Amino acid sequence: GYARSVVNAINSCVEVSTFVPALGFTFARHPTEIEVSHEERAVGQSKYSIYRLIRLNFDLMTGFSVAPLQFFSMAGIAIALVSLLFVAYLAIRRLIMGPEAEGVFTLFGIAFFLIGVLLMGVGVVGEYVGRIYEQVRQRPRYTVAAVLEEAKK
């Protein structure tokens, strides 16, 4: 069950599809769960296939967080830094031991660096898209619980 203020906040959202329990959780001040006992289905079968359950979880993950987008940025930065360290190690090793395997590992290091930069770029573009998505959803950033004092004229 939801309080009337939470229902009004949910109804003020203009999204096409949303996960109502998670949306209600974001608007509730002190959410609690109430255990209920469910009875076996008397007639018919559930309409939720494994595909629909995966879609529901995907909507839940992408509709309430930009963390998946930020993951690409962090992964790109990490891969780029590790590959830079690898290229520096290979350069030092080449100076000390001389050329080995005709520069194949250096090519791998440079390729990993470029892949890291690419992932970081995808993450930055994803951040922009995520911020645009936040604006387009038009969810209220806050709700007023009560007016304690009326303004004097």
Secondary structure, 3 states (H helix, E strand, C coil): CCCHHHHHHHHCCCCCCCCHHHHHHHHCCCCCCCCCCCCCCCCCCCCCCHHHHHHHHHHHHHHCCCHHHHHHHHHHHHHHHHHHHHHHHHHHHHHHHCCCCCCHHHHHHHHHHHHHHHHHHHHHHHHHHHHHHHHHHCCCCCCCCCCCCCCCC
